[in-house]
Amino acid sequence: MLPEIGRPVPDLLAELAALRENDLPVRGGKVTAYVYDTGRAAIHDGAARAYQEMLEVNCLDPTAFPSIVALERQVVGAVADRLGGGTGIFTSGGTESIMLAVKAARDARPVDGRAQLVVPATAHPAFHKAAHYLGMDIAAVPVGPDLRADVPAMAAAITPRTVLLVASAPSYPHGVLDPVAEIAALARARGVLCHVDACVGGWVLPWLPDVPPFDLSVPGVTSLSCDLHKYGYAPKGASVVLFASEDLRRHAYFASASWPGYTVINAGVQSSRSAGPLGAAWATMMALGDDGYRALATEAKAAADRLVAGVAAIPGLRVLGEPVAPLVAVASDDPALDVFVLADQARARGWFFQPQLAYQGIPANLHFTLTGVSAAGDLLAVLAESAEAARAAGPVPPGLLDGVDLAALTDADFAALLESTTATGMAVVNTILDGLPPETREALLIRFLSALYSGKA
């Protein structure tokens, strides 16, 4: 509730610190998803100061705040220089970048009926979200045994309504690189656009050796997304979407003069938004420079390589695919070793390993996003210890919700059910979800989010 009389700022800051005590740590490398740590305190502190400097600057009107134009030109220009040229837009994250790329494709290639995009099954759900929001259809094509996009299958999925093909560089779940050149060539031959989702890899792959071309330099690639709050190490809220031409970029814009108020022209999905993330991204990029990013990329890939080699020595575990980026997925070949139970065992030891559910024949697994501070030696020791403990504990028994009518539960009932099933960790919830078809999973996840936010503060 809003207090009748305002509270002292030091008290509020102390309460924020107390609220964060149960959050995952954002520094130190024990969280293998969501956060990216350079291990360089001065870089993070500088970004925070730049964020604060630009905090109250409103990106709604670049003519009122010319600083945002100057900063965005530098940030987008640096990304374009590294990723094959083009022109672009600074956005709040990968989902917004993808949303704009999909909108641009829809508006640049009008078709009869609902426009369609064709994606590999490993493409980020942001494409499904974009299709849902933009009134489009999506064809998700199963990937090959190597977990890379199946180009002939994508070709077979193209229809007269297809406006965009998608490739991942790399795919988030497994860190493998789709055959970008082949997908882009297919797009050119069929007269459609091609987007490369390099949200997670775009700012690390350029500094790694022997990575096949994947950016706008590849003939047929017409747009690309690259998150700067991932391996760009900027604070959250920083991404860039590049377009091969000014004309295609303009199709991402939105303008409205159908009202008597101020002029509305938006490059992104949001209207009013803080320039804090832009200032922080600029400061981070300029402070690190090319040599800094090269060193961080080398360190992250070395940590990933150590993890891949170390997993081979842990009975029952294996790496999925052949990751080209510092992203590794680890699955179990031993029915007695449940990866969801393993994740809970690691959490009890102060580490977070991100669970991923089984899908289209790809087994349930644990995802690791690695940086130079991931301390692969400690990670491997915890992984091995947690695997041993998980095997001793045994897998979660199936059928835990048999006979429960989830649709009849109120949010309060559902919250109580969640509390009982998560009392000892998330393995029970993940096991339940893993045994359900995707549509049912989605319905339960919506119920979960509703129940989570329905409680009183």
PyMOL commands that set and color helices and strands:
alter all, ss='L'
color gray80, all
select helices_A, chain A and resi 9-22+41-54+66-82+94-108+126-134+151-157+180-190+205-207+246-250+276-311+339-348+376-393+406-408+411-421+427-434+438-454
alter helices_A, ss='H'
color red, helices_A
select strands_A, chain A and resi 87-91+116-120+137-141+162-168+193-197+223-227+239-243+254-256+264-266+317-319+327-332+354-356+365-369
alter strands_A, ss='S'
color yellow, strands_A
deselect
rebuild
show_as cartoon
